Every structure is written in C-alpha cells, then in structure tokens.
C-alpha cells in the first residue's frame, strides 16, 4: 500500500470511524436504505459523497467511464449499470436518480 493510502486509512480509523461507528453498526445490522442513486463518472476528481456531503448509507453510487447509462439489452455484454439501477430501485427503494455529468 502506498504511503498516501496508508495515511488516509489511519486518519479514517482514528477520526471518522469512532464518530461514525454507531451508524456503520446500524447499517450492518439493518441494511442500507439510501435515498438516492447517483450515476457518476469514474473520474478521480469527482466524488459524489463529498459533493453532496452525504453520510454512509445515504447514497447508492455507480461509477463508470463517462457516467454512461447504456440501454438494457438482455443478450448484451454490459449489465453493470443497468443491474445497479434495477437493484437500487426495486431492492433498495431509492426515491431519486441523479446522473452527474
């Protein structure tokens, strides 16, 4: 692991984890109930959780190159985004879908 990742993880464990531990525990026990699905680009300069100041469990995020939502094709080769959308809507009951781009 590089030094930046290691330092970031240590900071998370020392500051964020203690403050958010009850929330993480509740999410682990009760499951996630995000209010929104965000489809965003995988560009490292854009972080939906940071932009919307969301807490763990509030956003269900799908990231891919160019924040594409390809058409659902039953015989197609790419199902990642369409499967995530279906899960977010039917399984998690998200109320909002936002495509950032």
C-alpha positions in Angstrom: 0.0 0.0 0.0 1.4 3.4 -0.8 2.0 6.0 1.9 -0.9 8.3 1.0 -3.4 5.4 1.1 -2.0 4.2 4.4 -2.1 7.7 6.0 -5.7 8.2 4.7 -6.7 4.8 6.2 -5.1 5.6 9.5 -6.8 9.0 9.7 -10.2 7.3 8.9 -9.6 4.8 11.7 -8.6 7.5 14.2 -11.2 10.2 13.4 -14.1 9.1 11.2 -14.6 5.5 12.4 -15.0 6.4 16.1 -17.5 9.2 15.2 -19.5 7.1 12.7 -19.2 3.7 14.4 -22.9 3.6 15.6 -24.0 4.5 12.0 -21.8 1.8 10.5 -23.1 -0.8 13.0 -26.8 0.2 12.3 -26.2 -0.1 8.6 -24.5 -3.5 9.1 -27.4 -4.8 11.2 -30.4 -3.2 9.5 -29.1 -2.8 5.9 -28.8 0.2 3.7 -31.7 2.5 2.8 -30.1 5.1 0.5 -32.5 7.9 -0.6 -30.7 8.4 -3.9 -28.9 6.6 -6.7 -26.1 8.6 -8.2 -24.6 7.6 -11.5 -21.2 9.4 -11.8 -18.1 9.3 -13.9 -15.2 7.3 -12.5 -13.0 10.5 -12.8 -10.9 10.8 -9.7 -11.6 14.5 -9.4 -15.4 14.0 -8.8 -16.6 12.3 -5.6 -20.4 12.3 -5.2 -20.3 11.6 -1.5 -18.0 14.6 -1.0 -20.0 16.9 -3.4 -23.3 16.1 -1.6 -21.8 15.9 1.9 -23.6 12.6 2.4 -23.0 10.2 5.2 -22.6 6.4 4.9 -25.8 4.7 3.7 -27.4 7.8 2.1 -26.3 7.4 -1.5 -26.1 4.3 -3.7 -23.3 5.3 -6.2 -22.5 3.7 -9.6 -19.3 5.0 -11.2 -18.2 4.3 -14.7 -16.3 5.9 -17.6 -18.3 9.0 -18.8 -21.2 8.2 -16.4 -22.9 6.2 -19.1 -26.2 4.5 -18.8 -26.3 2.0 -21.6 -29.6 0.6 -22.9 -30.6 -2.6 -21.1 -30.0 -5.5 -23.5 -30.9 -8.9 -22.3 -28.4 -10.5 -24.6 -25.9 -7.7 -24.2 -22.5 -7.9 -22.7 -22.6 -5.0 -20.2 -25.1 -5.3 -17.4 -23.3 -3.5 -14.5 -25.1 -0.1 -14.6 -28.5 -1.5 -15.5 -28.2 -4.1 -12.8 -27.3 -1.5 -10.3 -30.2 0.7 -11.3 -32.6 -2.2 -11.0 -31.3 -3.1 -7.6 -31.4 0.5 -6.3 -35.0 1.0 -7.4 -36.5 -2.4 -6.8 -34.3 -3.7 -4.0 -33.4 -0.6 -2.1 -36.3 1.7 -2.9 -34.3 4.8 -3.8 -36.5 7.9 -4.4 -34.1 9.8 -6.6 -31.9 9.0 -9.6 -29.2 11.5 -10.5 -26.9 11.2 -13.4 -23.9 13.5 -12.8 -22.2 14.7 -16.0 
